[in-house]
Amino acid sequence: MVTSQLPDRVACYRHADHLTGVHCTRCGRPICPDCMQAAPVGHQCPTCVAESSDTPAARAARAVRTRVSPLGWRSRATPVVLALIALNTVAFVLTSAHPAWTFDYAQIPVSVAHGQPYRLLTAAFVHENFTHLLFNMVSLFVMGPPVEEAVGPRRFLALYLLAALGGSVCSFLFGPTLVAGVGASGAIFGIFGAWFSLARANRSETGVIMLFIAILLAYSFYDTAIDWRAHVGGLVTGVVVAAAYAWAVRRPARLRIMSEAAVAVAMLGLFALLVQVRAAQL
């Protein structure tokens, strides 16, 4: 009898004689069933669990920084979420001081079609007023940390930016050509979609998040001042990207990285193609 390691399995980092296809959702190291510890999404290795919850320093920090999300997931302020809130706030202060900048960086289909594609991304960091900014940033602060902790800072940032683009592209494709669109809500809906995909992949309850998304989408369609297209585009993008993350996390590290990069490139390529097709019509 000849034995060989299965191509899709690697040795657990703590038990060399145990082969596994599961990786820690936080650090990416392979872990066997004996080492798997349940996390909000997927499983974490004993080392990451100890670093995040078992040390006195972590417990002290968590007592100050942790909060409970509406869906019952314990979350804490995370670096990318805080950086995005700071960036959106600075952008709001600058555009408030120079109101014309709001229209210079908003998503206006006719402007995008005539050589200003950067607006598809910059629009996600511009807000109409303080209430608009506050609602989006509170949503980001509450919903973002659990997703960032589940997928890691770099993947979360990629997901956020892709969802922001997805929302703007959908608005560009189907929205009025002379109406300016601004706000981070497309990216926020991408986080909602990611939460759903990750929870579903972990076989967690998704009824509450589905109801939450349905209510917000219904209001988007009801209020004519809200661009429902950006919400739908961001939501779909978040669902797809997070589903790819959930699939890749159980693969060997190299295949995982390649898969995640391929999904990002594919999404960007699709966005570019759709923008070119629509721009040719304007």
C-alpha positions as CSV (number, residue, x, y, z in Angstrom):
1,M,0.0,0.0,0.0
2,V,1.3,3.5,-1.0
3,T,0.1,6.5,1.1
4,S,0.4,10.1,0.0
5,Q,-0.9,13.4,1.3
6,L,-4.2,14.4,-0.3
7,P,-3.6,17.4,-2.6
8,D,-6.2,19.5,-1.0
9,R,-5.2,18.8,2.6
10,V,-2.2,19.9,4.7
11,A,-0.9,19.0,8.1
12,C,-2.4,20.8,11.2
13,Y,0.1,23.3,12.5
14,R,-0.2,21.8,16.0
15,H,-0.6,18.1,15.0
16,A,1.7,17.2,12.2
17,D,0.1,13.7,11.8
18,H,-3.4,15.2,11.3
19,L,-4.3,16.2,7.7
20,T,-7.0,18.9,7.3
21,G,-8.6,21.1,4.7
22,V,-9.8,23.7,7.3
23,H,-7.9,26.9,8.1
24,C,-8.2,29.3,11.0
25,T,-10.4,32.2,9.8
26,R,-8.2,34.7,11.6
27,C,-4.6,33.7,10.8
28,G,-5.1,31.2,8.0
29,R,-3.1,28.4,9.6
30,P,-4.4,24.8,9.0
31,I,-6.2,23.3,11.9
32,C,-7.5,19.8,12.5
33,P,-10.9,19.0,14.3
34,D,-9.1,18.7,17.6
35,C,-7.9,22.3,17.3
36,M,-11.0,23.9,15.8
37,Q,-12.8,26.3,18.1
38,A,-16.0,28.0,17.0
39,A,-15.8,31.6,16.0
40,P,-18.6,34.1,14.9
41,V,-17.8,32.8,11.4
42,G,-15.9,29.6,10.7
43,H,-13.3,28.3,13.2
44,Q,-10.2,29.7,14.9
45,C,-7.1,28.0,16.1
46,P,-6.2,27.8,19.8
47,T,-3.5,30.4,19.4
48,C,-5.8,33.1,18.0
49,V,-8.5,32.3,20.5
50,A,-5.9,32.7,23.3
51,E,-4.6,36.0,21.9
52,S,-8.1,37.5,21.4
53,S,-9.8,36.3,24.6
54,D,-7.7,34.5,27.2
55,T,-4.9,37.0,28.1
56,P,-5.5,39.5,30.9
57,A,-4.6,42.4,28.5
58,A,-7.1,41.3,26.0
59,R,-9.8,40.9,28.7
60,A,-9.1,44.4,29.9
61,A,-9.2,45.9,26.4
62,R,-12.3,44.0,25.6
63,A,-14.1,45.4,28.7
64,V,-13.6,48.9,27.3
65,R,-13.8,48.4,23.6
66,T,-16.2,45.5,23.0
67,R,-19.9,45.9,22.2
68,V,-22.7,43.6,21.2
69,S,-24.2,44.0,17.7
70,P,-27.9,43.8,17.1
71,L,-27.6,40.2,15.9
72,G,-25.9,39.1,19.0
73,W,-22.3,38.9,17.7
74,R,-19.7,40.3,20.1
75,S,-17.6,42.8,18.2
76,R,-14.9,45.4,19.0
77,A,-13.5,48.4,17.2
78,T,-11.2,47.1,14.4
79,P,-8.5,49.0,12.6
80,V,-9.9,49.1,9.0
81,V,-13.3,50.1,10.2
82,L,-11.9,52.9,12.3
83,A,-9.7,54.1,9.4
84,L,-12.7,54.1,7.0
85,I,-14.8,56.1,9.5
86,A,-11.9,58.6,9.9
87,L,-11.5,58.9,6.1
88,N,-15.2,59.5,5.5
89,T,-15.3,62.0,8.3
90,V,-12.3,63.9,6.9
91,A,-13.8,63.9,3.5
92,F,-17.0,65.3,4.9
93,V,-15.2,68.1,6.7
94,L,-13.3,69.0,3.5
95,T,-16.4,69.0,1.2
96,S,-18.4,71.0,3.8
97,A,-15.7,73.6,3.6
98,H,-15.7,73.4,-0.2
99,P,-19.3,72.5,-1.2
100,A,-18.4,72.4,-4.9
101,W,-16.1,69.4,-4.2
102,T,-19.2,67.3,-3.5
103,F,-20.2,67.4,-7.1
104,D,-16.6,67.1,-8.3
105,Y,-16.3,63.7,-6.7
106,A,-20.0,62.5,-6.9
107,Q,-21.1,59.6,-9.1
108,I,-22.7,61.4,-12.0
109,P,-23.3,59.0,-14.9
110,V,-22.7,61.5,-17.7
111,S,-19.5,62.7,-16.1
112,V,-18.2,59.1,-15.6
113,A,-19.0,58.3,-19.3
114,H,-17.0,61.3,-20.4
115,G,-13.7,60.4,-18.9
116,Q,-14.1,60.6,-15.1
117,P,-14.4,57.0,-13.9
118,Y,-12.7,57.8,-10.6
119,R,-16.1,59.1,-9.5
120,L,-17.3,55.5,-9.1
121,L,-15.0,55.2,-6.1
122,T,-14.7,58.7,-4.7
123,A,-18.5,59.0,-4.5
124,A,-18.4,56.4,-1.7
125,F,-16.5,58.8,0.5
126,V,-18.7,61.9,-0.1
127,H,-21.9,62.5,1.9
128,E,-24.7,65.0,1.4
129,N,-25.0,66.1,5.0
130,F,-24.1,65.2,8.6
131,T,-27.1,63.0,9.1
132,H,-26.2,61.0,6.0
133,L,-22.7,60.6,7.2
134,L,-23.8,59.7,10.8
135,F,-26.2,57.0,9.7
136,N,-23.6,55.3,7.4
137,M,-20.8,55.5,9.9
138,V,-22.9,54.1,12.8
139,S,-23.9,51.2,10.5
140,L,-20.2,50.7,9.6
141,F,-19.1,50.8,13.2
142,V,-21.8,48.3,14.3
143,M,-21.8,45.8,11.4
144,G,-18.2,46.1,10.2
145,P,-16.0,44.7,13.1
146,P,-17.5,41.2,13.1
147,V,-16.9,40.8,9.4
148,E,-13.4,42.3,9.6
149,E,-12.5,39.9,12.5
150,A,-13.9,37.0,10.5
151,V,-12.0,37.7,7.2
152,G,-9.0,39.8,8.3
153,P,-8.2,43.5,7.7
154,R,-6.9,43.2,4.1
155,R,-9.8,41.0,2.9
156,F,-12.3,43.3,4.6
157,L,-10.8,46.4,2.9
158,A,-10.9,44.7,-0.5
159,L,-14.5,43.7,0.1
160,Y,-15.5,47.2,1.2
161,L,-13.9,48.9,-1.8
162,L,-15.3,46.3,-4.2
163,A,-18.8,46.8,-2.7
164,A,-18.4,50.5,-3.0
165,L,-17.6,50.1,-6.7
166,G,-20.3,47.6,-7.2
167,G,-22.9,50.0,-5.8
168,S,-21.6,52.9,-8.0
169,V,-21.5,50.8,-11.1
170,C,-25.1,49.6,-10.6
171,S,-26.2,53.2,-10.1
172,F,-24.2,54.2,-13.2
173,L,-25.9,51.5,-15.2
174,F,-29.5,52.1,-14.2
175,G,-29.7,55.5,-12.7
176,P,-30.6,58.9,-14.2
177,T,-27.7,60.3,-16.2
178,L,-27.7,63.8,-14.7
179,V,-28.3,62.9,-11.0
180,A,-25.4,62.9,-8.6
181,G,-25.0,59.9,-6.3
182,V,-23.0,60.1,-3.0
183,G,-22.5,58.1,0.1
184,A,-21.0,54.9,1.6
185,S,-24.3,53.0,1.7
186,G,-23.3,50.8,-1.3
187,A,-20.3,49.6,0.6
188,I,-22.3,49.3,3.8
189,F,-24.8,47.1,2.1
190,G,-21.8,45.1,0.9
191,I,-21.0,44.4,4.5
192,F,-24.6,43.3,5.1
193,G,-24.3,40.9,2.2
194,A,-20.9,39.6,3.5
195,W,-22.4,39.0,6.9
196,F,-25.1,36.9,5.3
197,S,-22.7,34.9,3.2
198,L,-20.3,34.2,6.0
199,A,-23.1,33.2,8.4
200,R,-24.6,30.9,5.9
201,A,-21.3,29.3,5.2
202,N,-20.9,28.7,8.9
203,R,-24.5,27.3,9.0
204,S,-25.5,30.0,11.4
205,E,-29.0,31.5,11.7
206,T,-29.5,34.0,8.8
207,G,-33.2,34.8,9.4
208,V,-32.5,38.0,11.3
209,I,-30.0,39.5,8.9
210,M,-32.2,38.6,6.0
211,L,-35.1,40.5,7.6
212,F,-32.8,43.4,8.4
213,I,-31.6,43.6,4.8
214,A,-35.2,43.3,3.5
215,I,-36.4,46.2,5.7
216,L,-33.6,48.5,4.6
217,L,-34.0,47.6,0.9
218,A,-37.8,48.2,1.1
219,Y,-37.1,51.6,2.6
220,S,-34.6,52.3,-0.2
221,F,-37.3,51.7,-2.8
222,Y,-39.9,53.7,-0.8
223,D,-37.8,56.9,-0.3
224,T,-37.1,58.4,-3.7
225,A,-34.2,60.4,-2.4
226,I,-32.3,57.1,-1.8
227,D,-30.4,55.4,-4.6
228,W,-31.7,51.8,-4.3
229,R,-29.5,50.8,-7.2
230,A,-26.3,51.5,-5.2
231,H,-27.7,49.5,-2.3
232,V,-28.5,46.5,-4.6
233,G,-25.2,46.6,-6.3
234,G,-23.2,46.8,-3.1
235,L,-25.3,44.0,-1.5
236,V,-24.8,41.6,-4.5
237,T,-21.1,42.4,-4.6
238,G,-20.7,41.7,-0.8
239,V,-22.6,38.4,-1.1
240,V,-20.4,37.2,-3.9
241,V,-17.0,38.3,-2.6
242,A,-17.7,36.9,0.9
243,A,-19.0,33.7,-0.5
244,A,-15.7,33.4,-2.3
245,Y,-13.8,34.1,0.9
246,A,-15.8,31.4,2.7
247,W,-15.1,28.9,0.0
248,A,-11.4,29.7,-0.1
249,V,-10.8,29.6,3.7
250,R,-11.0,25.8,3.7
251,R,-8.4,25.5,0.9
252,P,-4.6,25.3,1.2
253,A,-3.0,28.7,1.8
254,R,-1.7,29.1,-1.8
255,L,-4.9,28.2,-3.4
256,R,-6.8,30.4,-1.0
257,I,-4.7,33.5,-2.0
258,M,-5.0,32.7,-5.7
259,S,-8.8,32.2,-5.4
260,E,-9.4,35.5,-3.6
261,A,-7.2,37.4,-6.0
262,A,-9.0,35.8,-9.0
263,V,-12.4,36.9,-7.6
264,A,-11.2,40.4,-7.1
265,V,-9.8,40.7,-10.6
266,A,-12.9,39.1,-12.1
267,M,-15.2,41.6,-10.3
268,L,-13.0,44.5,-11.4
269,G,-13.0,43.2,-15.0
270,L,-16.8,42.8,-14.9
271,F,-17.2,46.4,-13.6
272,A,-14.9,47.8,-16.2
273,L,-16.8,46.0,-19.0
274,L,-20.2,47.1,-17.8
275,V,-19.0,50.7,-17.5
276,Q,-17.6,50.7,-21.0
277,V,-20.9,49.3,-22.4
278,R,-23.0,51.9,-20.6
279,A,-20.6,54.7,-21.4
280,A,-20.9,53.9,-25.1
281,Q,-24.7,54.5,-24.8
282,L,-24.4,58.0,-23.2
